[in-house]
């Protein structure tokens, strides 16, 4: 690596900075996007982001680290570690008022109001690497998670901004949903907790800033059709986008979208990473208002 290079937990926020050693080779776990400026590397057991100017990367899969002399060292790099190379993901986003109809005793449901963000916007359920779970999780943590003892799960290493954002965009944090989602799904992502949730929240914001959210917010208490939902997705994210969206419902209420995509990288836009999926059988859906 070059002199005085720093790697960060979040390269956008410049948090969790560590100074890299000149001449040392670091394993690469991924890149923020295909031609991006930042590599995700392993530093003393932690995952960090470093600017590409700090060293050299061989497109054929080798990292070449500069040294003080003429010698170089090489190490084969991969987009993620072998056991975590998952190329398909699902983004699950919920309609909180409908969720709360069957979970009325949860703190986030007791406290919900018609004025709160989650009464008119989608909320984060989770970002799920396809068909894997509990990667490298201890028996104790896995047992606590499956029994619903989420408050006993380890606290997450999240910066102040991500913690603040989750409180609004993932009201389930009041029930420690974020710890459950990390232990069951995030541990199979290959990136650190903060990066995993930053990516999840960015994708959610795209939906909440789209015609899809407008359709729901304008029809609270009313029936909407799958056709209307499909049109909103196509208008927002391009032709064919609706084929990537599974619509979930319960007792006539819309409950959740599950959106299929390739492994999202930092900075990826939803329209560029969507994949076709089974779209479900829900139609004529009531957009539930907040309250019981």
HELIX and SHEET records of a PDB file:
HELIX    1   1 UNK A   52  UNK A   54  5                                   3    
HELIX    2   2 UNK A   82  UNK A   84  5                                   3    
HELIX    3   3 UNK A   96  UNK A  101  1                                   6    
HELIX    4   4 UNK A  107  UNK A  110  1                                   4    
HELIX    5   5 UNK A  117  UNK A  119  5                                   3    
HELIX    6   6 UNK A  139  UNK A  146  1                                   8    
HELIX    7   7 UNK A  150  UNK A  152  5                                   3    
HELIX    8   8 UNK A  160  UNK A  169  1                                  10    
HELIX    9   9 UNK A  171  UNK A  175  5                                   5    
HELIX   10  10 UNK A  177  UNK A  184  1                                   8    
HELIX   11  11 UNK A  186  UNK A  188  5                                   3    
HELIX   12  12 UNK A  193  UNK A  208  1                                  16    
HELIX   13  13 UNK A  211  UNK A  217  1                                   7    
HELIX   14  14 UNK A  226  UNK A  237  1                                  12    
HELIX   15  15 UNK A  241  UNK A  244  5                                   4    
HELIX   16  16 UNK A  270  UNK A  273  1                                   4    
SHEET    1   A 5 UNK A  18  UNK A  19  0                                        
SHEET    2   A 5 UNK A   6  UNK A   8 -1                                        
SHEET    3   A 5 UNK A  46  UNK A  51 -1                                        
SHEET    4   A 5 UNK A  38  UNK A  43 -1                                        
SHEET    5   A 5 UNK A  28  UNK A  31 -1                                        
SHEET    1   B 3 UNK A  56  UNK A  58  0                                        
SHEET    2   B 3 UNK A  62  UNK A  65 -1                                        
SHEET    3   B 3 UNK A  73  UNK A  76 -1                                        
SHEET    1   C 4 UNK A 123  UNK A 129  0                                        
SHEET    2   C 4 UNK A  88  UNK A  94 -1                                        
SHEET    3   C 4 UNK A 253  UNK A 262 -1                                        
SHEET    4   C 4 UNK A 245  UNK A 250 -1                                        
SHEET    1   D 2 UNK A 223  UNK A 224  0                                        
SHEET    2   D 2 UNK A 285  UNK A 286 -1                                        
END                                                                             
